[in-house]
Amino acid sequence: MRHTVKLHGVIVGHSELEQRDESTRRAWGRYRPAHGYELVQPVFLLFTDAVPMPGGEPRDEDKLARYHAARDRLGLELVDASGRTIGTSAIHIADYSAKRGKEAMELEVLVSDESYWE
């Protein structure tokens, strides 16, 4: 099912969230940016600078802390294909596209909405 990430009504991208782990309340999948992604990309590039390898260890704790603070202030929302907003506790876009191409973008969401897991 297609999911949309929005910033105050502006579409920043989409994902099918192909992978799910109900025990950790985590869903993730390939991310496809929309035109609105440029509004939030600098925040997610802070993460890439702090953690230069996907799944790697942080190399810059200060940038990582700045990333978490900035990401939490964005107020991103996740919307399903029917237009229903899904409650989340965090939305993260891993953007390694500069080094690895557009295929190296992933959306990871911590879903707090119980109905999502039914």
Backbone as a chain_set.jsonl record, in Angstrom:
{"seq": "MRHTVKLHGVIVGHSELEQRDESTRRAWGRYRPAHGYELVQPVFLLFTDAVPMPGGEPRDEDKLARYHAARDRLGLELVDASGRTIGTSAIHIADYSAKRGKEAMELEVLVSDESYWE", "coords": {"N": [[0.843, -1.177, 0.0], [0.554, 2.181, -0.825], [2.148, 4.829, 0.815], [2.214, 8.177, 1.964], [4.35, 10.873, 2.714], [4.001, 13.859, 4.401], [4.518, 17.387, 4.795], [3.1, 19.727, 6.558], [0.878, 19.577, 4.797], [2.145, 19.574, 2.334], [3.373, 17.385, -0.072], [6.098, 15.345, 0.441], [7.174, 12.926, -0.253], [6.973, 9.353, -1.099], [6.287, 5.941, -0.132], [6.098, 2.388, -0.197], [6.428, 1.068, 2.103], [7.516, -1.581, 2.48], [8.536, -3.409, 4.3], [7.908, -4.669, 7.581], [7.88, -4.637, 11.138], [6.229, -5.683, 13.644], [6.749, -6.097, 16.356], [8.628, -4.159, 17.084], [7.309, -1.977, 16.279], [7.953, -0.794, 13.852], [8.185, 0.269, 10.5], [9.351, 0.086, 7.157], [10.819, 1.028, 3.992], [11.581, 1.397, 0.446], [12.151, 4.744, -0.547], [10.593, 7.32, -2.358], [11.223, 10.405, -3.438], [9.253, 13.437, -3.587], [8.392, 16.59, -5.172], [8.306, 18.34, -2.992], [10.256, 17.408, -1.293], [12.668, 18.773, -1.236], [12.299, 20.72, 0.666], [12.713, 19.507, 3.123], [15.009, 18.042, 2.898], [17.634, 19.094, 3.712], [17.609, 18.627, 6.495], [17.586, 15.819, 6.699], [19.971, 15.26, 5.467], [21.754, 16.044, 7.382], [21.716, 13.846, 9.071], [22.881, 11.932, 7.353], [25.433, 13.038, 7.111], [26.277, 12.747, 9.75], [26.14, 10.005, 10.131], [27.778, 8.349, 8.055], [27.687, 5.869, 6.661], [25.205, 3.601, 5.639], [23.424, 2.037, 8.207], [25.604, 2.171, 9.792], [27.883, 3.279, 12.415], [27.513, 6.33, 14.299], [29.473, 9.155, 13.39], [29.646, 11.721, 14.118], [28.501, 13.017, 16.812], [27.375, 15.458, 17.605], [26.2, 16.523, 15.244], [24.361, 14.499, 14.85], [22.687, 14.812, 17.081], [21.687, 17.374, 16.482], [20.327, 16.732, 14.15], [18.261, 14.983, 15.127], [16.805, 16.785, 16.759], [16.006, 18.722, 14.856], [14.554, 17.131, 13.035], [12.433, 16.251, 14.65], [11.108, 18.644, 15.051], [10.029, 19.179, 12.569], [7.448, 18.128, 12.08], [6.389, 16.13, 10.403], [4.023, 14.045, 8.671], [2.44, 10.869, 8.208], [0.52, 9.411, 5.703], [-1.98, 7.188, 4.631], [-3.015, 5.257, 1.68], [-5.735, 5.729, 1.498], [-6.035, 8.235, 2.471], [-5.985, 8.564, 5.178], [-4.518, 9.735, 8.153], [-1.754, 8.364, 9.753], [-0.765, 7.582, 12.961], [2.401, 8.389, 14.25], [5.583, 8.006, 15.909], [8.05, 8.713, 15.062], [9.542, 9.761, 12.009], [11.761, 8.934, 9.571], [14.032, 9.655, 6.993], [16.367, 8.034, 5.263], [18.868, 9.256, 3.472], [21.014, 8.539, 1.234], [21.563, 9.17, -1.316], [23.285, 10.913, -2.719], [25.757, 9.672, -2.814], [25.162, 7.096, -3.633], [23.079, 7.006, -5.455], [19.558, 7.398, -6.441], [18.243, 5.092, -5.652], [19.165, 4.568, -3.175], [17.65, 5.525, -1.064], [15.629, 5.491, 1.791], [12.64, 5.092, 3.632], [11.851, 5.178, 6.999], [9.713, 4.387, 9.612], [8.38, 4.856, 12.818], [5.636, 3.499, 14.042], [2.93, 4.44, 15.886], [0.242, 4.107, 15.86], [-2.219, 1.946, 16.647], [-4.154, 0.706, 15.004], [-2.892, 0.422, 12.581], [-1.411, -1.894, 12.754], [-3.225, -3.922, 12.762]], "CA": [[0.0, 0.0, 0.0], [1.326, 3.417, -0.936], [2.087, 5.78, 1.925], [2.701, 9.501, 1.597], [4.888, 11.697, 3.797], [3.632, 15.259, 4.175], [4.973, 18.466, 5.668], [2.063, 20.775, 6.558], [0.063, 19.437, 3.606], [2.983, 19.467, 1.135], [3.872, 16.025, -0.239], [7.56, 15.281, 0.328], [7.576, 11.657, -0.849], [6.116, 8.174, -1.005], [6.895, 4.631, 0.075], [5.186, 1.262, 0.006], [6.768, 0.488, 3.415], [7.475, -3.008, 2.16], [8.958, -4.218, 5.448], [7.25, -4.308, 8.847], [8.214, -5.413, 12.326], [5.22, -5.273, 14.631], [7.306, -6.131, 17.72], [9.31, -2.884, 17.341], [6.418, -0.934, 15.741], [8.761, -0.168, 12.819], [7.895, -0.063, 9.107], [10.329, 0.756, 6.316], [10.823, 0.648, 2.583], [12.19, 2.317, -0.513], [11.554, 6.074, -0.513], [10.592, 8.056, -3.609], [10.962, 11.805, -3.1], [8.387, 14.288, -4.406], [8.95, 17.943, -5.302], [8.414, 18.956, -1.67], [11.37, 16.851, -0.516], [13.724, 19.78, -1.088], [12.03, 21.492, 1.881], [13.173, 18.782, 4.312], [16.255, 17.326, 2.623], [18.78, 19.493, 4.543], [17.522, 17.98, 7.809], [17.967, 14.413, 6.579], [21.39, 15.207, 5.119], [22.477, 16.11, 8.665], [21.876, 12.462, 9.508], [23.854, 11.3, 6.456], [26.752, 13.548, 7.513], [26.619, 12.194, 11.06], [26.249, 8.539, 9.978], [28.066, 8.293, 6.62], [27.417, 4.555, 6.073], [23.916, 3.053, 6.072], [23.531, 1.031, 9.258], [26.884, 2.342, 10.486], [27.947, 4.015, 13.677], [27.641, 7.783, 14.146], [30.82, 9.714, 13.438], [29.548, 13.084, 14.639], [27.371, 13.01, 17.758], [26.739, 16.78, 17.609], [25.303, 16.581, 14.082], [23.269, 13.556, 15.082], [21.758, 15.461, 18.019], [21.019, 18.443, 15.734], [19.384, 16.071, 13.251], [17.083, 14.528, 15.88], [16.038, 17.953, 17.175], [15.392, 19.325, 13.663], [13.551, 16.196, 12.506], [11.262, 16.255, 15.53], [10.398, 19.923, 14.879], [9.406, 19.269, 11.238], [6.014, 17.832, 12.11], [5.996, 15.3, 9.262], [2.95, 13.101, 8.92], [2.311, 9.738, 7.303], [-0.859, 9.263, 5.26], [-2.127, 5.967, 3.821], [-3.601, 5.434, 0.346], [-7.112, 6.219, 1.605], [-6.003, 9.602, 2.989], [-6.015, 8.549, 6.642], [-3.252, 10.001, 8.811], [-1.315, 7.271, 10.628], [0.008, 8.102, 14.078], [3.796, 7.963, 14.298], [6.431, 8.662, 16.905], [9.225, 9.215, 14.337], [9.633, 9.515, 10.578], [13.156, 9.14, 9.185], [14.389, 9.388, 5.604], [17.802, 7.793, 5.084], [19.165, 9.785, 2.137], [22.393, 8.305, 0.804], [21.465, 9.265, -2.772], [24.416, 11.643, -3.304], [26.865, 8.736, -3.01], [24.739, 5.787, -4.14], [21.963, 7.117, -6.388], [18.21, 7.508, -5.866], [17.831, 3.811, -5.067], [19.71, 4.504, -1.816], [16.816, 6.308, -0.16], [14.707, 4.615, 2.503], [11.781, 5.69, 4.647], [11.671, 4.352, 8.195], [8.678, 5.014, 10.432], [7.942, 4.21, 14.057], [4.182, 3.665, 13.981], [2.274, 4.323, 17.184], [-1.168, 3.872, 15.575], [-2.517, 0.527, 16.819], [-4.941, 0.169, 13.899], [-1.968, 0.094, 11.493], [-0.876, -3.239, 12.956], [-4.311, -4.91, 12.714]], "C": [[0.893, 1.248, 0.0], [1.068, 4.318, 0.267], [2.733, 7.078, 1.469], [3.209, 10.206, 2.849], [4.584, 13.144, 3.44], [4.239, 16.172, 5.229], [3.95, 19.588, 5.553], [1.272, 20.774, 5.248], [0.846, 19.307, 2.302], [3.539, 18.041, 1.065], [5.385, 16.06, -0.43], [8.034, 13.947, -0.234], [6.61, 10.533, -0.557], [6.943, 6.931, -0.715], [5.793, 3.589, 0.207], [5.373, 0.661, 1.402], [6.681, -1.039, 3.327], [7.809, -3.919, 3.337], [8.263, -3.721, 6.714], [7.735, -5.221, 9.958], [7.294, -4.934, 13.443], [5.804, -5.217, 16.036], [8.03, -4.83, 18.075], [8.496, -1.69, 16.866], [7.119, -0.131, 14.639], [8.33, -0.676, 11.442], [8.892, 0.712, 8.248], [10.257, 0.234, 4.889], [11.485, 1.701, 1.733], [11.413, 3.635, -0.505], [11.693, 6.726, -1.88], [10.237, 9.514, -3.305], [10.007, 12.471, -4.085], [9.019, 15.68, -4.446], [9.147, 18.618, -3.953], [9.582, 18.45, -0.839], [12.476, 17.878, -0.283], [13.526, 20.641, 0.174], [12.612, 20.833, 3.135], [14.533, 18.112, 4.125], [17.434, 17.784, 3.482], [18.784, 18.849, 5.929], [18.029, 16.541, 7.718], [19.418, 14.243, 6.126], [22.27, 15.403, 6.352], [22.732, 14.705, 9.185], [22.943, 11.762, 8.67], [25.27, 11.757, 6.779], [27.214, 12.925, 8.831], [26.87, 10.694, 11.004], [26.506, 8.272, 8.491], [27.826, 6.951, 5.927], [26.068, 4.048, 6.551], [24.112, 1.93, 7.087], [24.81, 1.143, 10.07], [26.75, 3.091, 11.796], [28.065, 5.513, 13.411], [29.104, 8.211, 14.249], [30.823, 11.119, 14.019], [28.298, 13.167, 15.519], [26.635, 14.353, 17.798], [25.766, 16.917, 16.437], [24.122, 15.644, 14.268], [22.23, 14.149, 16.029], [20.999, 16.592, 17.325], [19.992, 17.862, 14.776], [18.113, 15.667, 13.996], [16.199, 15.704, 16.292], [15.306, 18.577, 15.984], [14.298, 18.434, 13.096], [12.282, 16.245, 13.35], [10.458, 17.542, 15.414], [9.677, 20.026, 13.539], [7.9, 19.053, 11.265], [5.549, 17.052, 10.89], [4.847, 14.389, 9.656], [2.933, 12.035, 7.832], [0.833, 9.529, 7.002], [-0.951, 8.008, 4.394], [-2.85, 6.282, 2.51], [-5.036, 5.949, 0.381], [-7.19, 7.642, 2.156], [-6.031, 9.702, 4.497], [-4.614, 8.802, 7.205], [-2.963, 8.879, 9.8], [-0.441, 7.87, 11.719], [1.408, 7.512, 14.109], [4.515, 8.638, 15.461], [7.72, 9.173, 16.273], [9.111, 8.834, 12.865], [11.051, 9.888, 10.159], [13.332, 8.798, 7.711], [15.901, 9.245, 5.542], [18.134, 8.16, 3.647], [20.659, 9.647, 1.836], [22.484, 8.427, -0.718], [22.66, 9.98, -3.405], [25.572, 10.701, -3.627], [26.448, 7.473, -3.745], [23.565, 5.827, -5.102], [20.614, 7.09, -5.688], [17.705, 6.22, -5.234], [18.273, 3.696, -3.612], [18.944, 5.402, -0.855], [15.789, 5.372, 0.467], [13.917, 5.425, 3.518], [11.644, 4.698, 5.794], [10.727, 5.098, 9.13], [8.443, 4.185, 11.682], [6.461, 4.533, 14.183], [3.564, 3.415, 15.338], [0.784, 3.998, 17.05], [-1.473, 2.385, 15.623], [-3.282, -0.072, 15.633], [-4.063, -0.18, 12.702], [-1.529, -1.354, 11.559], [-1.959, -4.318, 12.903], [-4.418, -5.562, 11.36]], "O": [[1.867, 1.33, 0.749], [-0.073, 4.534, 0.675], [3.682, 7.073, 0.684], [2.582, 10.147, 3.907], [4.866, 13.599, 2.331], [4.443, 15.788, 6.381], [3.935, 20.317, 4.562], [1.026, 21.828, 4.66], [0.269, 18.965, 1.27], [4.112, 17.549, 2.037], [5.893, 16.717, -1.339], [9.187, 13.839, -0.654], [5.593, 10.704, 0.115], [8.137, 6.874, -1.011], [4.691, 3.886, 0.668], [4.567, -0.163, 1.834], [5.882, -1.681, 4.009], [7.401, -5.08, 3.358], [8.056, -2.521, 6.898], [7.97, -6.412, 9.753], [7.549, -3.92, 14.094], [5.398, -4.372, 16.834], [8.047, -4.436, 19.241], [8.912, -0.542, 17.018], [6.9, 1.073, 14.511], [8.137, -1.874, 11.236], [9.239, 1.85, 8.563], [9.717, -0.839, 4.618], [11.897, 2.754, 2.219], [10.183, 3.644, -0.461], [12.762, 6.697, -2.49], [9.097, 9.822, -2.959], [9.961, 12.115, -5.262], [10.056, 15.916, -3.826], [10.083, 19.402, -3.796], [9.869, 19.009, 0.219], [13.144, 17.851, 0.751], [14.484, 21.221, 0.685], [12.964, 21.52, 4.095], [15.14, 17.664, 5.098], [18.187, 16.931, 3.952], [19.849, 18.558, 6.474], [18.809, 16.098, 8.562], [20.027, 13.202, 6.372], [23.421, 14.966, 6.359], [23.819, 14.401, 9.677], [23.81, 11.078, 9.213], [26.207, 10.96, 6.729], [28.393, 12.617, 9.003], [27.708, 10.171, 11.738], [25.567, 8.0, 7.743], [27.769, 6.91, 4.698], [25.802, 4.06, 7.753], [24.873, 0.992, 6.85], [25.075, 0.31, 10.937], [25.659, 3.477, 12.216], [28.651, 5.921, 12.409], [29.864, 7.705, 15.075], [31.877, 11.648, 14.373], [27.186, 13.362, 15.026], [25.421, 14.392, 17.999], [24.637, 17.376, 16.616], [23.001, 15.971, 13.879], [21.029, 14.004, 15.804], [19.8, 16.757, 17.549], [18.912, 18.426, 14.602], [17.008, 15.975, 13.548], [14.975, 15.625, 16.186], [14.128, 18.92, 16.086], [13.232, 18.921, 12.718], [11.177, 16.276, 12.809], [9.25, 17.537, 15.653], [8.8, 20.875, 13.382], [7.161, 19.728, 10.548], [4.446, 17.276, 10.391], [4.708, 14.008, 10.818], [3.351, 12.267, 6.698], [0.001, 9.474, 7.907], [-0.107, 7.785, 3.526], [-3.245, 7.421, 2.263], [-5.506, 6.539, -0.591], [-8.281, 8.196, 2.294], [-6.095, 10.802, 5.045], [-3.645, 8.166, 6.789], [-3.827, 8.496, 10.588], [0.517, 8.586, 11.429], [1.587, 6.299, 14.009], [4.107, 9.7, 15.932], [8.419, 9.985, 16.88], [8.653, 7.745, 12.519], [11.489, 11.02, 10.365], [12.839, 7.773, 7.241], [16.632, 10.214, 5.742], [17.733, 7.466, 2.713], [21.454, 10.533, 2.149], [23.38, 7.852, -1.337], [23.011, 9.67, -4.543], [26.287, 10.91, -4.607], [27.27, 6.84, -4.406], [23.095, 4.773, -5.53], [20.528, 6.798, -4.495], [16.829, 6.256, -4.37], [17.801, 2.816, -2.892], [19.529, 5.975, 0.064], [15.159, 4.568, -0.221], [14.448, 6.321, 4.173], [11.355, 3.521, 5.579], [10.912, 6.283, 9.405], [8.323, 2.962, 11.615], [6.077, 5.682, 14.402], [3.657, 2.313, 15.88], [0.139, 3.649, 18.039], [-1.043, 1.635, 14.747], [-3.077, -1.238, 15.295], [-4.458, -1.007, 11.88], [-1.299, -1.979, 10.523], [-1.647, -5.506, 12.989], [-5.28, -6.416, 11.153]]}, "num_chains": 1, "name": "protein.A"}
